[in-house]
Amino acid sequence: MSITVSISHKLGKFDLDADFHIPDTGITALFGPSGSGKTSLINIIAGLETPRQGHIEISDRVVFDHRQRINLPARKRRVGYVFQDARLFPHKTVSENLYFGARRNAQKLPREEQSAILEMLGILPLMGRRPAALSGGEKQRVSLGRALLSNPDILLLDEPLSALDHARKQEILPYFEWLRDHRKIPMLYVTHAIDEVARLADHMVVIDQGKTLASGSVFEMLGRTDLPPLAGRFDAGTVLSARIVSRDPKAEVSFLDCAGQRLVVPYLGRPANPNVRLHIRARDVMIAKTAPTGISANNVIPVTITKISQENRDTVDISLRLGHDPDGRHQHDTANGQPVLHARITRWSAHRLKLGLGQKVFAVIKSVTVDGQVADQAI
Ligand SMILES: Nc1ncnc2c1ncn2[C@@H]1O[C@H](COP(=O)(O)OP(=O)(O)OP(=O)(O)O)[C@@H](O)[C@H]1O
């Protein structure tokens, strides 16, 4: 069960050519700048728009193939769609909105699963209200509930948080995390917000000017500052998995383990899940040839340089594998599955420090975002 998309289409003067494959679980971010073709692409997957040619498979079912003249209508594709604006029927109650799609669906979700979803989304107290009496965040929760109750094979989410303010976004994000971690449904999540990608996504498809440029794990893709939509972005960098190992409430810090390296971040309380995600922006990583002392940054990590690439005239991107290679050998960026940190420094600094492949240096991390909370080093 997975999703394969290989299509080409023309919208006025805009050419769309997409070719990618997404796994059957977890969240795949469809990431690209405004006007790159993200909405058109998910409309095509949903069956709301017909491409000129190509092939689309959802969970091993061919839903579109121009050669075989297959083009299933939207209602038969088993796709749940959450739009930027919730698009609820204004004259229907929350309950009627929720069951509108579910009622028509032959493959109904078992009743206990329906209840679990409504409970998880906190919708039960809202059932009798009409959309006009809901907040933006509540509307999006109902929209998400409606999509899930239709028992889809895939959930398509078109910038579901873009119409919400920061507080409402924080209210909704945990629901997506719950879906990602507890329900085995693949999600294609359209966004141009790197922080949402870093927090939620397992995989990433990068699109620019109507072309899908690359796809892969979010850990690998966010480090690809060579891809135009990510290049030059100050927030491009690294996503790492870490585990909270201890906390010191008096000093108001938490200690994390990341691939054997210890990281210190501001106090994280006692989350239900000790596994967290870190997003470290390339611009927030400095490089030192010897371990610096007497500095405010708490996180100084031994790393080995695995790649140096010129980003533009003034800056270079440096890939750093966590830890010092015992034998000093330099390996390439894939780093045998070992986490890689990315630093963006000036070309002058790289030249001055005489940085080279395989060198053992120290990464000084100025700021870490832990699952959406900025854990600045100024603590
Ligand atoms: N029906 C149409 N006719 C002609 N051009 C279209 C049509 N629909 C979309 N386009 C063009 O296709 C391009 C891609 O639009 P699309 O809405 O898919 O981009 P997007 O990545 O979702 O953008 P945003 O992030 O701003 O929502 C744009 O240049 C848009 O103007």
The ligand as a MOL file (V3000), in Angstrom:
LIG
                    3D

  0  0  0     0  0            999 V3000
M  V30 BEGIN CTAB
M  V30 COUNTS 31 33 0 0 0
M  V30 BEGIN ATOM
M  V30 1 N -7.2650 26.7810 -13.8720 0
M  V30 2 C -6.1060 27.3670 -14.1110 0
M  V30 3 N -5.8300 27.9640 -15.2910 0
M  V30 4 C -4.6340 28.5210 -15.5290 0
M  V30 5 N -3.6220 28.5430 -14.6600 0
M  V30 6 C -3.8240 27.9730 -13.4530 0
M  V30 7 C -5.0660 27.3570 -13.1160 0
M  V30 8 N -4.9760 26.8720 -11.8490 0
M  V30 9 C -3.7230 27.1710 -11.4110 0
M  V30 10 N -3.0390 27.8380 -12.3710 0
M  V30 11 C -1.6390 28.3090 -12.2840 0
M  V30 12 O -0.8660 27.1850 -11.9550 0
M  V30 13 C 0.1980 27.5630 -11.0960 0
M  V30 14 C 0.1960 26.6580 -9.8560 0
M  V30 15 O -0.9060 27.0070 -9.0170 0
M  V30 16 P -1.1910 26.2340 -7.6440 0
M  V30 17 O -2.3740 26.8880 -7.0190 0
M  V30 18 O -1.2620 24.8010 -7.9120 0
M  V30 19 O 0.1450 26.5800 -6.8360 0
M  V30 20 P 0.4600 26.3910 -5.2680 0
M  V30 21 O 1.8370 25.8610 -5.1750 0
M  V30 22 O -0.6290 25.6110 -4.6240 0
M  V30 23 O 0.4220 27.8910 -4.7610 0
M  V30 24 P -0.0110 28.5010 -3.2980 0
M  V30 25 O 1.0010 27.9960 -2.3110 0
M  V30 26 O 0.1000 29.9870 -3.5170 0
M  V30 27 O -1.4120 28.0450 -3.0050 0
M  V30 28 C 0.0250 29.0290 -10.7990 0
M  V30 29 O 0.8880 29.7540 -11.6660 0
M  V30 30 C -1.4230 29.2800 -11.1350 0
M  V30 31 O -1.5930 30.6080 -11.5610 0
M  V30 END ATOM
M  V30 BEGIN BOND
M  V30 1 1 1 2
M  V30 2 1 2 3
M  V30 3 2 2 7
M  V30 4 2 3 4
M  V30 5 1 4 5
M  V30 6 2 5 6
M  V30 7 1 6 7
M  V30 8 1 6 10
M  V30 9 1 7 8
M  V30 10 2 8 9
M  V30 11 1 9 10
M  V30 12 1 10 11
M  V30 13 1 11 12
M  V30 14 1 11 30
M  V30 15 1 12 13
M  V30 16 1 13 14
M  V30 17 1 13 28
M  V30 18 1 14 15
M  V30 19 1 15 16
M  V30 20 2 16 17
M  V30 21 1 16 18
M  V30 22 1 16 19
M  V30 23 1 19 20
M  V30 24 2 20 21
M  V30 25 1 20 22
M  V30 26 1 20 23
M  V30 27 1 23 24
M  V30 28 2 24 25
M  V30 29 1 24 26
M  V30 30 1 24 27
M  V30 31 1 28 29
M  V30 32 1 28 30
M  V30 33 1 30 31
M  V30 END BOND
M  V30 END CTAB
M  END
